[in-house]
């Protein structure tokens, strides 16, 4: 239980921010799953899904939900997965 008015306000703010963060994290997971699904179905057409995933990651960083390094690492791994799938499709 908060003991002061400012502590009560911080509790309310934290609750609002937690809701927003959970929404953004859920969107991140959804876009990554859509990319992985598109990659498994048709590697040639999954570049658009990759762009969407990268955009979503950048927006999450801008909102302060995830850190820049985390987003960079995820973008790198998704891009490597796309490149690997495209290389395997050409063989």
C-alpha positions as CSV (number, residue, x, y, z in Angstrom):
1,X,0.0,0.0,0.0
2,X,1.4,3.4,-0.9
3,X,1.8,5.7,2.1
4,X,1.9,9.1,0.3
5,X,0.0,10.9,-2.4
6,X,3.0,10.8,-4.7
7,X,3.3,7.0,-4.1
8,X,-0.3,6.6,-5.0
9,X,0.2,8.5,-8.2
10,X,3.2,6.4,-9.1
11,X,1.2,3.2,-8.6
12,X,-1.5,4.5,-11.0
13,X,1.2,5.5,-13.6
14,X,3.0,2.2,-13.3
15,X,-0.3,0.3,-13.9
16,X,-1.0,2.4,-17.0
17,X,2.5,1.9,-18.3
18,X,2.3,-1.9,-17.6
19,X,-0.9,-2.2,-19.7
20,X,0.7,-0.3,-22.6
21,X,3.9,-2.3,-22.4
22,X,2.0,-5.6,-22.4
23,X,0.1,-4.5,-25.5
24,X,3.3,-3.6,-27.3
25,X,5.1,-6.8,-26.3
26,X,2.1,-8.8,-27.5
27,X,2.2,-7.0,-30.9
28,X,6.0,-7.9,-31.1
29,X,5.3,-11.5,-30.5
30,X,2.5,-11.6,-33.0
31,X,4.5,-9.9,-35.8
32,X,7.4,-12.3,-35.2
33,X,5.1,-15.3,-35.3
34,X,3.6,-14.0,-38.6
35,X,7.1,-13.6,-40.0
36,X,8.1,-17.1,-39.0
37,X,4.9,-18.4,-40.5
38,X,5.4,-16.5,-43.8
39,X,9.0,-17.7,-43.8
40,X,7.9,-21.4,-43.5
41,X,5.2,-21.0,-46.1
42,X,6.8,-18.9,-48.8
43,X,10.3,-17.6,-48.2
44,X,10.2,-15.4,-51.3
45,X,7.2,-13.5,-50.0
46,X,8.3,-13.1,-46.4
47,X,10.3,-9.9,-47.0
48,X,7.2,-7.8,-46.4
49,X,6.6,-9.6,-43.1
50,X,10.2,-8.9,-42.1
51,X,9.7,-5.1,-42.8
52,X,6.6,-5.1,-40.6
53,X,8.5,-6.9,-37.8
54,X,11.4,-4.5,-38.0
55,X,9.1,-1.5,-37.9
56,X,7.2,-2.9,-34.9
57,X,10.5,-3.4,-33.1
58,X,11.7,0.1,-33.8
59,X,8.4,1.5,-32.6
60,X,8.7,-0.5,-29.3
61,X,12.2,1.0,-28.8
62,X,10.8,4.5,-29.5
63,X,8.1,3.9,-26.8
64,X,10.7,2.6,-24.4
65,X,9.2,-0.8,-24.1
66,X,12.4,-2.7,-25.1
67,X,16.0,-1.6,-25.3
68,X,17.8,-0.7,-28.5
69,X,20.2,-3.6,-28.3
70,X,17.4,-6.1,-27.8
71,X,15.6,-4.8,-30.9
72,X,18.9,-4.8,-32.9
73,X,19.6,-8.4,-31.9
74,X,16.0,-9.6,-32.8
75,X,16.2,-7.7,-36.2
76,X,19.5,-9.3,-37.0
77,X,18.3,-12.8,-36.2
78,X,15.1,-12.4,-38.2
79,X,17.1,-11.1,-41.2
80,X,19.6,-14.0,-40.9
81,X,16.6,-16.4,-40.9
82,X,15.2,-14.8,-44.0
83,X,18.6,-14.9,-45.8
84,X,19.1,-18.6,-44.8
85,X,15.6,-19.6,-46.1
86,X,16.2,-17.7,-49.3
87,X,19.5,-19.4,-49.8
88,X,18.0,-22.8,-49.1
89,X,15.1,-22.1,-51.6
90,X,17.6,-21.3,-54.4
91,X,19.4,-24.6,-54.0
